[in-house]
Amino acid sequence: MANTRGVKKKTTPAGKRTMGSVSRDPTICIRNRDYSRRMEKLNKMKTIFERGIFIYDFKDTQIVEIVKKRKWLNFIRVSTRANMTLVKELYASMDPEVVKKDGPVLVSDHEFKISTKMINAHFSTPNFVDLTKGYEGVDVPKAEQLLALRGPTNGRWEDGAELRQSQLPQWLGFLNVFNSYSLMPVLHRTTISEFRADILYSYVTGTKIDVGQVILCAILEARKISFLKGAKPKQIIFPTLINALLQKDRVEELGSDELRFSTMGDLNHRSWNDVVSKTKGRKRKRTAESDQEAEYDFEGLDPESDEEDVDYEADSGRSKTAAGSTPGISISEAQAAQRAAEEVKKKRAEDEASRLSKGKALASRRNSA
């Protein structure tokens, strides 16, 4: 059967669907003559998968305080699965102007609405209706932007000046890496744009960030820029988030769909060490982590597990970082957690082997009888 995704189906009085009919409602995004061209372009684009934060590595640090204060515990936990067929279909069918007016996108014959509130509901992050409307979604007065972002220099932003990742304090540098995967995805983060600096400044001052608004605007901007004539295409961003939202809205999947799973893992103490190394100006070594293909470091500790909902208040009495180790990171605790996870995995394997052995013995006795 031909794949009819993106084509609006019209229900006849007899209850049957007529293939190929399209909606005349101007608020609905439909497959049009540019759809195939857009899909061809999307198939050639790179994909930036989201990355969470392995929060166990950052106890008693500013990272944990920011996550708790902003209610980002669910935001820093990301899925690894993406139905790329549906994700690409959404990008190809989407009209940014229609979405801004709360109009739906047609995905797999389903009218799907993506919105700031939907994204915030998914992450359990706050909706800030009092923020200035626009691309930023950040409550930062323009006159006070971009201060305190260059570490000890505390320099103001100057017109034409270049702010670099290596100039940031290490905790801000780490959050900039997180932003580049999960808030404002970008492949290259050596230099920092003014808008990205706005976000970093909000971490310094504690001003509000509407996660849903920033993410939705990033999606719409990527969609808009990628298909402009002669424009260099952007990357496919937020694939696992879009996949999760489509699933919640009961958008149908097909067995022939292209499924991809991220193998990068959460940002952890290795990511922190890498930021520290770059901040100090040392030559960065090429690793699987820096190539965006690192495996999850702590096998058995699933970032999607409910066990990650740590009571940080009760845990605040734990020992601080050992002297001489990376600031704010308890490597011994991480190693202990890894060993515990390995023991659980080993015990499960032994139980499975025992179960199989008993099953074989029972089958053998039955055959003998």
N, C-alpha and C positions, 0 to 999 in steps of 0.2 A: 504493500500500500504506500502510495506517495506520501511524503511528509508535507502536511498542509499547515505547518505552524506559521503564524503571522498573518494568516488569511482569515478574515472575519466570516464566521458561518452564520447564515440567516435561517432562523427557524420558520418553517412553513406552517400553515394552519393544520396540516395533517401530523405535525410533530416531527417531520423529517428535516434534516439540514441540507441546504443547498450549498455545495462547495464553491468557493471562489467569490461569493458575494462580500462586499465590504461595507463597513458602516459609513454613513454620510454625516455622522456627528463630528463637527470640527474639533471637539475636545478630546477625541479618541485618536491615539497614534495607531496607524495601520501600516501594513506592508505596502510599500509603494515601489515605483520603478527604480529607486536607488537602493532598495533593500539588498539585492544580490551583490551590488558593487560594495556596499558597506560590509557585508559578510566576508567577502573576499579580502578586504582590507583588515578586518578583525582577525582573520585566520593567520595573518602574517605578523600580528602585533605580539609583543612580549606581555607577559602577565606578572603583575606584582601581587604576590600573596601576602595577606596580613600576617603579622607576628605579634604574639602576646608578650607578656613579661612574666618570667618565672619568679614570682614574688618572694619565694623562700630565700632567694639569694640576696634580698635587699632589706632585711629586717633592720629596724633602728636607723633607717636612712631617710633622706628627703623623698625618695621615690615612693616609699610606703605611705608617708604622710600625705603626699599629693594624691595618690590613688584613693586613700581613705576619705580625705576631705572632699574630693570631687565626686565621690561615689562611683568610682571607675572599676570596681572589682570585677564586674562582668565584662566591661569593655576591654580589659587587658587579657581576657581569656578568649581565645579565638578557635574557631573550627578549622579543620584541615581539608574539608571536602568541598569541591565545587563542580557543579554540572555546567561545564563550559559551553555546551550547546545552548542552554537556556540563558546563561550570562551574556553570551554574544548576541543572542536574539534580542535581549532587552536593549543592549547598546545600539543594535542596528535599527530597531523599531522606534526607539525613543525620540521624541521631539522635546528638547529642553523647555521651550516656551509653553508647551502643553502641560508638562509636569509642574512647572512653576504655578500654573493656574489650577492645580489639583486635578488635572486630567489623567486618565489611565494610559498605560502602555499595553499593547496587545502582545502577550507572551504565551505561546502554546495554546492559542485560541482562548486565552483567559485575559480579562481586563484587569491588569495589575496596577495598583496605585502605590507609588513609593513616595514617602514624605519624611520630613524632619521628625515628626512625632512617632512614626513607625520605627525609625532607626533608634530613637531614644528609648522607646518601649522595649525594643529588642535587647538593648544594652543596660536597661534600667538606669539610664543617665537622665539628669534633669532637663526639662524644657525651660528655656529662659525667654519668655515672651517679651520681656522688657529690653532685650538686646536690640541694637540698631539693626534694621533689616538690611540685607545685602550679602555680599560674598563672604565677608569675614566670619560672622557669627561669633565674634570675640568682643567683649565689652572693655575695650581699651581706648581711652581718649587719645585722639591723634596727637595732641600736643605733648603727650607724655610717652609716646612710643619709643621702643628700641633703646631704652636706657639699661645700663647694668648688664649688658649681654657679652661684654668682652673681658670677663674675668676681672683681674686687678686693675685694668686700665679704666674701667667704668666709662668708656667713651661714648659720646653721643653718635647717632647715625648722621653721617654727612651725605649730601647729595652726591651720587656717583661712587660712594665708598663701598667697598666689598667686605661683607662679613663672612668669615670662613668657619667651618666646623671646628678647626683646630684652635680657634680663638676662644671658644666657649669653655666655661668651667665644666669639669667632667660630668657632673650630674645633668647639666643642661645639654651637653653633647650627647649623653645617653638618651635623653628624652627626644632630642632631635632625630636620633636614629629610629626610635619608636614611632615618631610622627611620620617618618618617611615610608613606613610600611602600613600603618594602621589609622592615620588621621588625614594626612595629605601625601599620599604615596608619590614617590619620585625615585628614579634609578640613581641619579647622581646628587649627592648632598655635600660636596666639597664646599660650595658656596651657598649662602642662605639668602633667599629673597626677602623683600621687606615684609610680605604677608607672613611668611614662616617665622620671621623674627617677631612679629606681633604675637604669635602663639607662644613662642618661647618667653617673651616678656610677661605674658599673662601667668606663666608658671612662677616667675620671680615675684610678681605683685599679688598673686592670688585672685586676679580678676576672672570673671566667668568665661567659660568656653561652652558653647552649645555644640556638643559632639555631633548630634544629628544634622544640624544646619551646616557645619563645616564639611561633613562627609557628603551630604547630598549635593552641595555646591561643587565639591571636587568631582563627583561623578558627572554632573551636568557639564562642567567645564571641559572635562576629558572628552566627553561625547561630542561637544560642540567643536572643539579644536581639531579632533582627529579626522573629521570629515570635511573640513574646509578645503576648498580646491587649492592645491599646491602646498598645503600645510604639512609639516612633519607630524606623523601620527603620534598620539600619546599612547600610553600603555593601558592595558585592560586592568582596572583597579577594583578593589573590594570584591573579588570573586566569591569568597566564602560567605561574606555578609549578604550579598545579593542572593546566593543560593539558599541561605537560611530564611531570608524574607519570602522568597518564592515558595519554599516548602511550607511555611506557616500559612501562606495564602492559598495552599492546596493547588498550586500549579502542577499540572501533570508532567511526569517524566516518562521517557520512552526507553526501552531496552537498548536502543541504538545510540543513545546520547553519549557524548564524550565526557567522561568523568576524570577529574584530576585531583590528586591529593598532595598537599604541600608537605615537603620533607625538611623544611627549614628549622622548625622548632621555635620555642620561645626565646626571647632575648634573656640572657642570663649573665653569670659572672664573667664568662669569656667575652661576651659583648661589652661589658663594662671595662674589662682589662684592655680591650682593643681601643676603646675611646680614650682611656688614660694614656695608652701608648702614643696615640696620634696627637693628643693634647701636648705631650712632652716633646713632640717633634721627632720621635724615633721612627725609623723606617718600618713600615707596616709589612708583616709577613703575609704571604698569600696562603690562606687556609680555606677549608671547606666552608667555615662560617662566613668569611668575607666574600666568598663566591655565591652566597645565598643558597647553598645546597646542604647545610649542616643538618645532621640528624638530631632528633630531640635528645638532649644530653642526659636526662634522667629517665631512662626507660622504666616504665611501670608507674610513673607519676603522671597520669593523664591530665593535661591542662583542662579537659572538659569535665573532670571528675568533681563531684561535690566535696571531696576531701580537701580541695584547695581553698575552701572558705575558712580561712584561718582566723582564730580569735586573737588578733594582734594585741589587744589590751591585756589578755591573760598571759600572753607570751612575752610581754615586754620585760619580764625579769630575767630572761635568758642572757647568757654571757655575750659580751660585745665581741667585735672582731679581734682576733688574735693580733698581737703586735707584729708589725712587719708585713702583714697581709694587705691585700687591696682594701682601701678605706670603705667601710660600710658593707663588707661582704664576709659572711661567715662560711668559709670554705669547709670547715670541719662539719658543720651542720648539714651542708649540701652533700658531702661525702657519706655522712651517716644515713641521710635519707636515701641516697643511691644504694647503699648496702642493704638497707631495709627492703627496698623495692626488689632488689635482686633475690633476697631471701624469700620474699613472697612468690616471686616468679618461679624459683626453684621448687618451693613447696607445692605449687600448683602443678608443675611438671611431674613431680613424684606422685601426687594424687592421681593424675591422669594415667600415668604408667601403671599404677596399682589397679586402677579401675579396669584398664584394658587387659591386664594379666588375669584378673578374676573372671572377666568375661570370656576369655579364651579357655580358661580351666572349666568353666561351666559348660561351654559349648562342647568341649572335649568329652566331658562326662555324659552329656546327652547323646553324642554320637556313639559312644561306647554302649550305652543302654539300648 
